[in-house]
Each structure stands twice: as structure tokens, then as C-alpha cells.
Amino acid sequence: MPQTRRIFLRNGAFALVGTAAVPAFLTRSLEAQTLAARAQGKVLVAIFQRGAVDGLNMVVPYKEKNYYRLRPDIGIKEEQLIVLDDRFGLHPALSGLKPLWDGGHLAAVHACGSPDPTRSHFDAQDFMESGTPGDRATTTGWLNRALTAQDAAAHNLHHTALRAVAMGAELPLTMAGPVPAVAIQNIARFGVGGPSPAAQAMSGDFKAMYDDSSNTLLHGTAQDAFAAVRALKGIDPAQYTPARGAKYPETAFGRSMKQVAQLVKANLGVEAAFADIGGWDTHQHQGGAEGQLAGRLKDFGDGLNAFWTDMGDAGENVVVVTMSEFGRTVHQNGTLGTDHGHANVMFVLGGPVQGGKVYGRWPGLDDHELYQNRDLAITTDFRQVLGEATYHTLGAGNLNRVFPGLNLQPSQFLNILKA
Amino acid sequence: MKKRTAGVAALLAACTMWCGAAVTGAAGQSGTDAVTHAATLTQRQQAEHILDRFTFGPTPGEVDAVAQMGWRKWFAEQMHPDAIADTQLDERLMQYPSLGLTPPELLAALPSNLIIRQIALGRAPYSQNWMVGGMEQVLVMKFQHKQLNEKGAKKKDDAQDAPRMLPDGVVTAENVTDTDTNSKTARRAEAQKLAEQVLAAPANERMADIMRLPVEQRAVLAEAVWGRERNELLQGSTPREREIFIAMGRGPDATLVADNELQQDAILRAVLSQRQLQEVMTEFWYNHFNVYMMKGADQWYTPSYVRDVIRPYALGKFPNLLIATAQSPAMLFYLDNWLSIGPNSIAAKRMDARNHQPHGINENYGREVMELHTVGVQGGYTQADVIALANIMTGWTIDRPILGGGATFMAARHEPGSIHWYGHTVRDNGYEEGREALLWLAAQPSTAHHISFELAQRFVSDTPPPALVNAMAATYMRTGGDIRQILWTMVNSPEFWQAKNIDNKVKTPLEFVASAFRATGTDPGNPEPLVYVLRQMGEPLFMCLTPNGYPLTGDAWMNTGALMARMNFAMRFAQGNVGDGGFDPRRVLADDGQVMPAAYSDGDDDGVLKDLPSLEMTLLGRRASAKTEGVIERQVEQMPHAAPEQKLRVMTALLLGSPDFQMR
């Protein structure tokens, strides 16, 4: 194990000493919970809708007069909606989510978001990914820290090289941190050289060179990389057939979700996965039931539907959470789009989800109920949702490590997941 | 137009005093501190270290040359880039016409999406120039297609892929049979035909011929003809014609072509420029004063930002650089200051009267200029200071960014009254308040420390020695932030030459890729593919989203995907599959660029391996580690029947992908 990581574990141990004031029985129960979570092989999948999706057109509050008054052209009419309950309806392009909702596997959390008031995409994405709104200095992501929170309690567990996987060329901030995390753009091309014997020989040469490198950083990274390559040996993406006729959209997001499903189903020890989907910054001509936003939502909904269909029974141990940096203005703007707003919607999908329900206190859309006279107000901190997901899925008992400074307590969970 | 220019002139005039204060002399060249410490290294090791730190990697023979002249002389020469001829590079950069343009000129030459939209909506005229007008026709058509596609996407989905319910209640869509594949083949065939037609004409008439084609066919041709075919088609065309053809092949946003040219420019400069220190420092300061090129108007402001703001000041005085960035449209746009309106300003009162949208100050620049650009996050300022500085900076704005206008001061937006900020009072003085505040920040010891720390982190160690940082900060304070003098203090320090600070920096992706070309003496030819290589390695040039820029430390650049990308790059590179001409194994061992020794050709199997040490010296500037060398020897021994050329390729690939080559 590379030195950098040993140092980290020492720090982890140090952190444990720091919380020695916690009563012993509590520590024990946390540990037990963690072990149970791991034994079940649970997986947390985080999906980021980059660019600030218009949550009010994703899960539409169709009883709000102001919604239709302020969105005369882009509002979704009640008869076009997929009605969820007596307050909310899904955008028709999200028809892929309806069966998941009806099956009780999908929940929504409305009026949810980051307490930081920034309307900058970059800041807000960073804050949501680091899990520390307002603090730019954080260089690690909440999901990576969640895995360390688990480590601190159960350091003797065996983790694989594919414990934390992000789909894409770069490792997103969400996944950055001390736990080895792998960025994979394409499973088929994740490796050194091609399948030819010559390339394989050189791959072996590289491994030998790095195995003995005295540079701990290079040594450690190479070990993670070659371990991940080894772990991936058994699976052939070209031969992968999604189960139960699941049809992934032929899009970047569809490909990401397909690969996440393949990795999870191959039992390679994935505990946390990340994927993102862009194109949500609909400042102009975003459309209503049809159009620009509808096209993006179809990709999103169909991708989730395919993933869930494909997972089958394995879905029992999977929790998917979706997020976006902030919501959009309640009123449509002068170019038939929406501008940067505040609160938004998150989806939670998975086996342990108590779905078919919109969670969170609805603040209303009357003029006096709006945040800064223009946006949906926040009534749920996004970290309450992510905290609950990490706590139950990853056994991240030490929530202060996942969301430092928040002092999040399990009593603040919305109880979206079965305990 | 005239008004915009005047605005720029006014702002720049205010800076004349600073800009005019030319940096003279190079005190410290004769510094003696480092002599004793560098003395423990051989001349050659000294040369290798200084080249590792202040170039994008040594070229064949360069280490020996610098060892002979002495590193001090080399460094002193590099300090004055204008005196260094760079004709090879200059000639290559002629291929990129957009690089010399002002933002309004750039928008006229390669219109943005917004301008194409205006033309499409009939709100702006087509260009009178036949070539530009012809390109605009294609871009407008693409814009309209895109609009239709976005609108039509949903309808098509409903008609063709009606969701159906499966027994288990899961919705699925029918297979989205890709008609695109068929139409792609058809379009390619059509493009081939058109290309042959155009090729029949003499080179200097081809663009006119292309513009005479119907708009749809023009687009088909430009989209489907790529790579070598495109080169053939455009052989003899002017760079401007090339640029237009490329824009028609992409679009509707033609400004992206200029952005791509800027990325190629940066790669060519890193690999080919003789003024390596200037290029290294330009990269350093751009990163320090980072803007994200893809944020709106920064698409057309970034090229001039690099050219007119960063590079000319890269070896000047820090306060000048700070002011130049503060009043650049690129920075004003990126950190939103151009939108900021003083709450009690005349503009705010007017907007109140008209019951206008919410308005007020934007804190973005006020915060970042302290946290990132000057005093640092521990500079001791408060949130109130952030707001106060944002108020001070109100009125620093841009005259119509959509048109590429210049920076200007809009007094009506400026917050009136004296402002208490950072422990003192800034008197009510309009534009001068901002200048005064920025110069005050530049003069703070915390700024001297912050800048020195970053320089030391970039050029000495991920964890800079405090004594070195203090010495550099002292020079900063003594010389008014003279970047050359601070660098001299650095290279004259004992810390710079300490064994633990040699070969201890992980190369960034740009450093890695550029150094592979430089070490092997390979010309990148058309560097466009490298733009995408760097993107895949996590360093898309000029495209770091966040104002803090790309990280300076190695841990951030090493992740599993990134490392494998480097090994794969090394293998592809050595096979000659990267770059136009590609790596040539027959030349890699010859300093003077001649072909490989004749001894190899008569089946001398050991010959190649015998040259491994000199290959290591060429590529790494030093011998490889025993482990790396051992692995390579074993590999070559296992391929007795391979041609010498192939052995050299394998040796090169393994060296470029080795741990040794990842460090500088």
C-alpha cells in the first residue's frame, strides 16, 4: 500500500481518537451497522445534472396559480402532466420514471438545495460536490469522504480497486479524496495498450517499473490503475447485454449508466459510482411539454429507467441520488427560458427507497413565499438527502466527516430510505 | 466602435505610468549563494535542472549546450525574450489568422453563435465580404437546423419510438434505429463527389468554387472532408481560407474555431518556442489569473487576454499584471464585475424608478482578487471587506460584450461616497478608487508571500521551503513585485538546488506531452489532435472552470485514468501515431538530426541495446533508474527478431511511459 494512503489511515485513526468522547456503545453500533451495509454489498450512485435543471418543470407543482401565471408559455399544463399526487406531476418527457414511481422505488424531494446563495454554476457545483457550501477551500468530495467515514469505523474490510468509480475522463470533485477512485470513460478502452501480445508485454513492463518506483504518488496511482485493470479483466463490454430488455439511450448519459450497471452487476466491489449529464442551462427557448428541455429530460428519464430495468433484483442494494447545483427562476424570462434560481428537485431511486412520494416541505409559490422575490425557497438542505443516503447505503456513520460543520443528525433525515 | 476604442484607451492611459516603468538590469545574476550549493551538482546536472524547471522539457543536445554556456547565462538570456529570435515558431503561427485579431475583429472574422442567431432572425446583415458572407450562410443554415432539431426531437420520439408497456410494467422504447448511419454514408459520398469537383480547379480558385456551391452542399463538403483529404483540398489555400472552411465544417458557432486555434497556439509555443521561460511564465500567470474560455464572451476575449494581457507582463512587475488583468474584458466578464452596480449609484436609482430586475453589486471579483490573485485566503480580510471592494470596483465594466467591446468605466454604476475597506478609507474618487485599491493589495506583504509561495510551488517543490518563500517575498517587497528579480532570488537560493528538490515535480499533462515532442526532437505538425489528448488527460487548455486555475501539485494530476492515458500516449507516440510526421526512431539518437547509425542495419542485435544509456540521456536528460533500465533491457532481449527500428520504438515508449519521465 502506498505511503500516501498509510498516512491517510493514520489520520483516520487520529480522527477516531478525536471522537473518543463518543460513548463506546454508540461506536460499536455504528460499526455493526457499517459491517451490515458492506455485507449486503450496497452501492450508492450519484448523478449530477450539470447546468442547473429546471426542477419546477421536472416535478411540476400544478396546483400553484403562480406557476402558470409566471410561466404562461413554458408551463406544463395539468392535462399534459404525468400526475403523481394531488400537488405534483412529472414532465411528460419523464415517462420513463413513471413505472419506477408506481413500483414504489422512486421518490422526489422538492424545494431542496444548497443554502449558499450563489447563482454561479461553478461555485454552486463545487459546493454541492464538496458538500461544503460557501467553503471553496475544500478539495475533497462528499462521496469520497463518505467512504472514509466508513473506513474509520470498519478499517478491516476488504475493498477492491473499483470501490469508487466515476464515469468520465476526469475524476469529479464529488469523488476526489483519499480513497482510491477510478475515472473510467469507456470500460472497453480502460487499460494499457491493446489486446495484442506486444502491447500486453509492454503493459507488464510498465507495471514492473511502477511497482518498484520509489515515488509514492506514482507507485500508488499505478497500483490502483493496474488493480482496476485486473479487476475489469473478466468483463467484456462488447458482449454486455442489458437484462430484461432494458434500452439505454444512445447518449453519453445512457452509456454511462449502462457501464455503471455492468460494473455493479459484475460484482467487482463497486461501492460508490458517479455519472453526470449536462445541457440543463435553459436560458432561452426551453420549451414546454416539448422542446429543448423535454429532449434532455427524455434522455435522463429513459437512462434511469433502463438502469433500473437492467439492475433487476440487484437493484435491491442500489440507491441512486440525483442533484443539480441550483434551480431556476419561477418566472420565464424574456427569451422563453429561465434564469438561475435557488431550490430544486432531487430524485432518490433504489431498493430501500420508500418511493411513490414527494418528500420535503413545500414552501409554496405565492409572491410572498418566494426566495428573494423570484425563486423557489429551500426547505431541505441537499445534505440531509445525501447524508441519509450515505448513512444507510455506505454505512457512513461519521456524518461530520461527510459534511463537516453541518452537525447533521439522523433525526434530520427525511426517512426516504428504509432504516 | 469609436466609443469602445476610446474606453480602452482611457483605461490603458491610466496604466501608462506602470507599464512604462520598464524593468532594467538583472541584479542577482552574479549572486553567489547558489554557487556553492549548485557546486555539488555537475555542470550538466545544473543545466538539466534549470531546463527541467523553466522549459517544457530539454530538446536533444540542449542539456549539454547549457552545461557548456553555464545555466546562469542561459537563464539571463531567457529573461529577455524579445532578444531571442523565434522565427520557426512565428512562421508556424501564421497558420492561425485569428490569433492576431482584436475581439471585435475576431467576431467579424469568426462570428459567435449569438451573431449567427441575429443574422438568422434578420436583425443583423450578412457580411459584404463574399467569403465571410458565404460562411455565414452555412452557419445560419446550421443554426436553423439546430433550432428545428431541438423543437422536433420530441415529436420524432413520439412518432417513432412510442413507449410501450411490458408485462412487468417497465416502459421501454423501441430500438432507436439509427438512420444517421445511412445518411452519413450518403453525405460522405456526396462530399467525395464535391471534393473531386473542387479539386479540379486551381488552388487559388477553389474557395470561390466552394462558395458558389449551394449552401447545403457547401456544408456537406466542409463537414465530411477531413484530415488528409482536407489538407489536399486546401493545399495552396491561404490560412484564412482554411479557417473559413473549418468553421463551415463545424458551426453554427464559428468563434470556437478561434478558441481551438488558441489551444493549438499554446501547444506549438510549448513545443517549439525558443523563448521557453516566457512561455512557461505565461502559462503560470494565465493559470494564476485564470479565466474559463468557454464562459460566454470569454470565448472571444480569451485570445487577446493571453496575447495582450498575460504574455507581455509575464516577466514584468506584478502590480502591472494585476491591473492589466483587472481591466481586461476577459476578467471583467469571467468574474462578473462588469455586471456589478453600486446600490446607491445613479444607474441603480434609474433602475429602481423603472422597477427593473434585481440589481446590485456582484461580489465575485471582489472576493477572488483578494483570495486568489493577491493576499490569499489567509490575507486577513472579512466578508465586509469583500463587499466593500466589490463596491469600490463598481463601474469597471465592458462596453457591450456581445460585440467584443473593450473595458470601460461607467461612472453611473459606481457606488458614490468614501468606502471603509481593509482597515482604511478609500476616498470617493470614481475609477481611481479601484486602481488605488488594487495597487494597495499588490503592495501588501501577504501578497508578496502568496505570489512567492505559488512560484516556489510551481518551480521548486509541492511543499515549498518556508525560508525560500520568505527570501522571495523579501525580494518582491524590495523591488515592487519585479518578477525577474523574484525568479533570480529563487534560482540563487540553496533550496532550489537541493537534491530533494530535483526531479520531484510531477509533470502536468501539457508538460508531459510537450516534453515528449521536445525530448525526441519531433515536430508536432498539426497540433490539433493534441488539443483533445490534453482534454482527455484532464487539462483542456484555457478551460479550467474555476477561478483558482489548475493545481500546481502532483497529487492532483495523478489519477488512474490519467496515468494510463500517459502510458498509452507513450506507446502511440513511439509508434509514430501522434502528430503529422510522427516520431522518427531513426533520428532519436542523432543530435544533429541525422538518421540512425548504419551499424544497426546489418543485423547487429545488441547494437540498439548498447545505445540505451544514450537514449536515456536524450529523453530523460539523465540515466533512468536501475529498475526502469532493467525492465527495458529484458523487454528488448525478448524480441530478438525485431528490426532495430522497432526496438528503438519500444525502448522509447517504455522510457516515455516510465515513472522517470513523469517527473521533472
Contacts between the chains, C-beta under 8 A, distances in Angstrom:
chain1	res1	chain2	res2	distance
A	4	B	555	7.5
A	93	B	154	6.9
A	95	B	163	5.7
A	95	B	171	6.1
A	96	B	163	7.5
A	96	B	171	5.6
A	98	B	171	6.8
A	99	B	169	4.9
A	99	B	170	5.4
A	99	B	171	5.4
A	102	B	169	6.9
A	103	B	169	6.8
A	120	B	336	7.7
A	120	B	364	6.8
A	122	B	292	7.6
A	122	B	545	5.1
A	122	B	546	5.4
A	122	B	547	7.8
A	126	B	546	6.6
A	136	B	371	7.5
A	136	B	377	8.0
A	136	B	548	7.4
A	137	B	377	6.4
A	169	B	535	7.1
A	169	B	536	5.2
A	169	B	537	7.9
A	169	B	538	6.4
A	169	B	561	6.6
A	170	B	538	4.5
A	170	B	559	7.9
A	170	B	561	7.7
A	171	B	538	7.9
A	171	B	559	4.9
A	171	B	561	7.4
A	180	B	560	7.6
A	181	B	559	7.3
A	181	B	560	8.0
A	182	B	559	7.7
A	182	B	560	4.8
A	182	B	561	7.0
A	183	B	559	5.6
A	183	B	560	6.5
A	183	B	561	3.9
A	183	B	562	7.6
A	184	B	561	6.6
A	185	B	536	7.6
A	185	B	561	7.0
A	190	B	561	7.5
A	190	B	564	7.1
A	191	B	564	7.0
A	192	B	564	5.5
A	192	B	567	4.8
A	192	B	568	6.2
A	192	B	571	7.7
A	193	B	567	7.7
A	193	B	568	6.9
A	193	B	571	5.6
A	199	B	571	6.9
A	201	B	635	6.7
A	201	B	638	7.3
A	202	B	571	6.3
A	202	B	635	7.2
A	202	B	650	6.9
A	202	B	653	6.4
A	202	B	654	6.6
A	202	B	657	8.0
A	203	B	567	7.6
A	205	B	631	5.0
A	205	B	632	7.3
A	205	B	634	8.0
A	205	B	635	5.2
A	205	B	654	5.6
A	206	B	567	5.2
A	206	B	654	7.3
A	206	B	657	5.5
A	206	B	658	7.6
A	208	B	627	7.6
A	208	B	631	5.0
A	209	B	627	6.0
A	209	B	628	5.1
A	209	B	631	5.2
A	209	B	654	7.5
A	209	B	658	5.2
A	209	B	659	5.9
A	210	B	659	5.7
A	212	B	627	4.3
A	213	B	625	7.7
A	213	B	627	7.3
A	213	B	659	4.0
A	214	B	625	7.9
A	215	B	659	5.7
A	215	B	662	7.9
A	215	B	663	6.9
A	217	B	506	6.7
A	217	B	554	5.6
A	217	B	555	5.9
A	217	B	558	5.4
A	218	B	506	7.5
A	218	B	558	6.7
A	218	B	563	7.4
A	218	B	659	4.7
A	218	B	662	5.9
A	218	B	663	7.9
A	219	B	659	7.6
A	221	B	558	4.4
A	221	B	559	6.6
A	221	B	560	6.2
A	221	B	562	7.8
A	221	B	563	5.0
A	222	B	563	6.0
A	222	B	659	7.8
A	224	B	560	4.9
A	225	B	560	3.9
A	225	B	561	7.8
A	225	B	563	5.3
A	225	B	564	5.3
A	228	B	560	5.7
A	229	B	564	7.6
A	244	B	168	7.3
A	244	B	170	6.9
A	245	B	166	6.8
A	245	B	170	7.9
A	245	B	172	5.7
A	246	B	170	7.9
A	246	B	172	7.1
A	247	B	172	4.9
A	247	B	173	5.5
A	247	B	175	7.0
A	249	B	176	7.6
A	250	B	176	6.0
A	250	B	178	7.1
A	285	B	147	7.9
A	285	B	150	7.7
A	287	B	150	7.6
A	287	B	151	7.3
A	287	B	154	7.7
A	289	B	154	7.7
A	290	B	151	7.2
A	290	B	154	3.7
A	290	B	155	6.6
A	291	B	150	6.5
A	291	B	151	5.9
A	291	B	154	6.5
A	292	B	150	4.7
A	292	B	151	7.9
A	294	B	153	7.5
A	294	B	154	4.8
A	295	B	150	6.4
A	295	B	153	4.2
A	295	B	154	6.3
A	298	B	153	7.9
A	298	B	154	7.4
A	298	B	157	6.2
A	302	B	173	6.4
A	305	B	170	7.0
A	305	B	171	6.0
A	305	B	172	7.6
A	306	B	172	7.8
A	308	B	170	7.9
A	309	B	170	4.8
A	309	B	172	7.1
A	372	B	358	6.9
A	373	B	358	7.4
A	374	B	358	7.1
